[in-house]
């Protein structure tokens, strides 16, 4: 197969497996811009994270994808359907768990599953969901008596009762203790293993690193970056720290092209950079005949990437506002 043929085949495969397409989405609440030109492409079988701080536009974006909110502008396709024009058909294919999902306090777990199952022509077996999500012993418990983790398990069960091809999970682990959060992560992996595509909305970077195949970082209603968690973290850089065995001129380190910043922390030297940072620093130390003692090498995390990207975006916005401010 020629190179051009392979490229065309890859492109055709990408289009065929695309589950969600969002192009130039805009949503306003009065004078407030909630979503400002968001574009996404989500592939079949992946856990796709939508990350950002409160007010970034995450929930509004997934509400539009799920057909719960009408955008002011932009195009959305979900499983080949228009969320606004094909809402009834889409409801049978998409399971949604929203951040503020609540049920009547007196409703029992099994009753909730049976009620939601009645909404679909071919629902999943409530008994199987109770067992797989660890709720079998809670079937007769009222919603008001469930713990935070048990409520989240029930939310997942209700999102899956219609046998969806796409599950939208919004801030699923907010308010949970660390053990419950980890247990919920395993449940989400189990959903993906069943062939369901998952959109996971979260502001927990550790959660996204653990679960997501790809993530979109949102800030002030805009997409800052889309990539795998690992690629975004690597792009932010590395940190190397050590205690030098002899005096070392920090300017020599600053001249290395891989180095972004150098600073002292007591007796230690901390070097931030990217690329082959470790090799470059070690090479310089060998030439200077300095031994690095108590060396620590840290890879940047997704959290570091998000902080850096949002800081750059805020700085650019501030500079733009300053340059376009009207003189007094």
C-alpha positions in Angstrom: 0.0 0.0 0.0 1.4 3.4 -1.0 1.9 6.2 1.6 -1.0 8.2 0.2 -3.2 5.2 0.4 -2.3 4.6 4.0 -3.0 8.2 4.9 -6.4 8.0 3.2 -7.2 4.7 5.0 -6.2 6.2 8.4 -8.4 9.3 7.7 -11.3 7.1 6.7 -10.9 5.0 9.8 -10.8 8.1 12.0 -14.0 9.5 10.5 -15.7 6.1 10.8 -14.9 5.8 14.5 -15.8 9.4 15.4 -18.6 9.4 18.0 -18.9 13.1 18.8 -18.0 16.1 16.7 -18.3 19.6 18.1 -17.4 22.5 15.8 -17.0 26.2 17.0 -19.6 25.9 19.8 -20.8 29.1 21.4 -23.1 29.6 24.4 -23.9 32.8 26.3 -25.9 33.5 29.5 -26.9 37.1 29.1 -23.6 39.1 28.9 -21.5 36.1 30.1 -19.8 34.0 27.5 -19.8 30.4 28.8 -18.5 28.6 25.8 -16.4 30.5 23.2 -15.6 28.5 20.0 -15.1 25.0 21.5 -14.3 22.3 18.9 -13.9 18.6 19.9 -13.6 15.2 18.2 -14.2 12.1 20.3 -13.5 8.6 19.1 -15.3 5.4 19.7 -14.2 3.4 22.8 -12.1 6.1 24.5 -12.5 7.9 27.8 -12.3 11.5 26.8 -11.7 14.0 29.6 -13.0 17.6 29.6 -11.0 19.4 32.2 -11.0 22.8 33.7 -11.7 24.9 36.8 -15.2 25.9 37.9 -16.7 28.2 35.3 -14.6 26.9 32.4 -17.6 25.9 30.4 -17.3 22.1 30.9 -20.9 21.3 32.0 -22.4 23.7 29.5 -20.4 21.9 26.7 -21.6 18.4 27.7 -25.2 19.6 28.2 -25.1 20.8 24.5 -23.6 17.4 23.5 -26.3 15.6 25.3 -29.1 17.7 23.8 -30.0 19.3 27.2 -29.1 22.8 26.2 -29.4 24.7 22.9 -26.2 26.4 21.8 -26.2 29.9 20.3 -23.9 28.9 17.5 -21.9 25.9 16.3 -22.5 22.4 15.0 -22.7 19.2 17.0 -23.0 15.6 15.8 -23.4 12.7 18.3 -23.5 9.2 16.8 -24.5 10.7 13.5 -27.4 12.6 15.1 -28.2 16.2 15.8 -28.7 16.6 19.6 -31.5 19.1 19.1 -33.4 17.7 16.1 -33.0 14.0 17.0 -33.4 14.2 20.8 -35.7 11.2 21.2 -33.4 8.9 19.2 -30.4 10.3 21.0 -31.8 9.6 24.5 -31.8 5.9 23.7 -28.1 6.0 22.8 -26.7 8.4 25.4 -26.6 7.9 29.1 -26.0 11.1 31.1 -25.1 11.6 34.8 -25.1 15.3 35.6 -23.3 17.0 38.4 -26.4 17.9 40.3 -28.3 14.7 39.8 -30.9 14.2 42.6 -33.7 11.7 43.3 -36.6 11.8 45.7 -35.3 11.0 49.2 -37.8 8.1 49.7 -37.2 6.4 46.4 -35.5 3.1 46.8 -32.5 2.0 44.8 -34.2 -0.9 43.0 -37.3 1.3 42.4 -35.1 4.0 40.7 -33.5 1.4 38.4 -36.9 -0.1 37.4 -38.3 3.4 36.8 -35.5 4.4 34.5 -35.6 1.1 32.8 -39.2 1.7 31.8 -38.1 4.7 29.7 -36.2 2.5 27.2 -37.4 -0.2 24.7 -34.5 -2.6 25.5 -33.1 -1.7 28.9 -30.2 -3.4 30.6 -31.1 -5.9 33.4 -31.4 -3.9 36.6 -30.4 -7.0 38.6 -27.1 -7.2 36.7 -26.4 -3.6 37.2 -27.0 -3.8 40.9 -24.5 -6.7 41.1 -21.8 -5.2 38.9 -21.9 -1.8 40.7 -21.9 -3.3 44.2 -25.4 -2.1 45.1 -27.1 -5.5 45.5 -27.2 -5.2 49.3 -28.6 -1.6 48.9 -31.6 -2.4 46.7 -34.1 -1.6 49.4 -32.3 1.5 50.8 -33.8 4.9 50.2 -31.9 7.5 48.3 -31.6 9.7 51.4 -29.8 7.0 53.3 -27.1 6.3 50.7 -23.5 7.5 51.2 -21.8 9.7 48.6 -20.1 6.8 47.0 -23.3 4.8 46.8 -25.2 7.7 45.2 -22.5 7.9 42.6 -22.7 4.2 41.9 -26.5 4.6 41.5 -25.9 7.5 39.1 -23.7 5.3 37.0 -26.3 2.6 37.0 -29.0 5.0 35.9 -26.7 6.3 33.1 -26.2 2.7 31.9 -29.7 1.3 32.2 -30.6 2.2 28.6 -27.5 0.3 27.2 -26.0 3.5 25.8 -23.2 3.8 23.3 -22.0 7.0 24.9 -22.0 7.8 28.6 -21.5 11.4 29.8 -20.3 11.6 33.4 -20.1 15.1 34.9 -18.0 15.6 38.1 -18.6 12.1 39.1 -16.2 11.9 42.1 -16.7 15.4 43.6 -17.1 15.1 47.3 -16.0 11.5 47.6 -13.3 10.3 49.9 -10.1 8.9 48.3 -11.1 5.3 48.6 -14.6 5.9 47.1 -13.0 7.9 44.3 -10.6 5.1 43.4 -13.5 2.6 43.4 -15.4 4.8 41.1 -12.5 5.0 38.7 -12.5 1.2 38.4 -16.2 1.4 37.6 -15.6 3.9 34.8 -12.9 1.7 33.4 -15.4 -1.2 33.4 -17.9 0.9 31.4 -15.3 1.5 28.7 -14.4 -2.2 28.7 -18.0 -2.9 27.8 -17.5 -0.9 24.6 -19.1 2.3 25.8 -17.5 5.6 24.9 -17.2 7.9 28.0 -17.0 11.6 28.2 -15.7 12.4 31.7 -16.0 16.0 33.0 -13.7 16.7 36.0 -11.4 19.3 37.6 -9.3 16.6 39.2 -6.1 16.2 37.2 -5.1 13.0 38.9 -8.4 11.5 37.9 -7.9 12.5 34.3 -4.3 11.1 34.2 -5.5 7.8 35.6 -8.6 7.3 33.4 -8.5 9.4 30.2 -7.1 8.4 26.8 -7.2 12.0 25.7 -8.2 15.3 27.4 -9.4 18.7 26.4 -8.3 21.5 28.7 -10.9 24.3 28.9 -10.4 27.7 30.4 -12.7 30.7 30.2 -14.9 28.8 27.7 -12.0 28.1 25.3 -10.0 25.0 24.5 -6.4 25.5 25.6 -5.0 22.1 24.5 -6.1 18.6 23.4 -3.8 15.6 23.8 -3.1 12.6 25.9 -2.4 13.3 29.6 1.1 12.0 29.2 1.9 14.2 26.2 0.6 17.3 27.8 2.6 16.6 30.9 5.8 16.0 29.0 5.3 19.2 27.0 5.4 21.2 30.3 8.8 19.9 31.2 10.9 18.2 33.8 12.5 19.2 37.1 16.0 18.2 38.1 17.4 19.1 41.6 20.7 18.2 43.2 23.3 19.3 45.7 26.5 20.1 43.9 29.8 18.7 45.3 31.6 21.9 44.4 30.8 25.5 43.5 28.9 25.8 40.2 28.1 28.9 38.1 24.4 28.9 37.5 24.8 30.9 34.3 26.4 27.9 32.7 23.2 26.0 33.3 21.0 28.8 32.1 22.9 28.8 28.7 21.8 25.3 28.0 19.0 25.3 25.4 17.0 22.6 27.3 16.9 24.8 30.4 14.0 27.1 31.2 14.8 28.2 34.7 17.5 27.7 37.4 17.2 28.6 41.0 18.8 27.8 44.4 16.8 26.1 47.2 19.1 26.2 50.2 22.1 24.0 49.3 20.3 22.5 46.3 20.1 23.7 42.7 16.7 23.3 41.0 16.6 23.2 37.2 13.4 23.3 35.1 13.3 22.5 31.4 12.2 20.2 28.7 13.6 17.8 26.0 16.8 16.0 27.0 17.1 18.1 30.2 18.7 15.4 32.3 21.3 14.5 29.7 22.2 18.2 29.2 22.5 18.9 32.9 24.6 15.8 33.6 26.8 16.6 30.6 27.6 20.0 31.9 28.3 18.7 35.4 30.8 16.2 34.0 32.6 18.9 32.1 32.7 21.1 35.2 33.8 18.1 37.3 30.9 18.6 39.7 29.2 15.6 41.3 25.4 15.9 41.7 24.5 14.6 45.2 21.0 13.6 46.3 19.7 14.0 42.8 15.9 14.1 42.2 14.3 13.9 38.8 10.6 14.7 38.5 8.4 14.6 35.5 5.8 17.3 35.2 2.2 16.2 35.8 -1.0 17.1 34.0 -1.7 19.5 36.9 1.6 21.3 36.1 0.6 21.5 32.5 -2.8 22.9 33.3 -1.4 25.5 35.7 1.2 26.6 33.0 -1.3 26.7 30.2 -3.9 28.7 32.2 -1.3 31.1 33.4 -0.1 31.7 29.8 -3.7 32.2 28.7 -4.4 34.7 31.5 -1.2 36.6 30.8 -2.1 36.8 27.1 -5.6 38.0 27.9 -4.3 40.6 30.3 -1.8 41.9 27.8 -4.5 42.1 25.1 -6.9 44.0 27.5 -4.1 46.4 28.4 -3.0 47.1 24.8 -6.6 47.7 23.8 -7.6 49.8 26.8 -8.8 53.3 25.9 -6.5 56.1 27.2 -7.9 58.2 30.0 
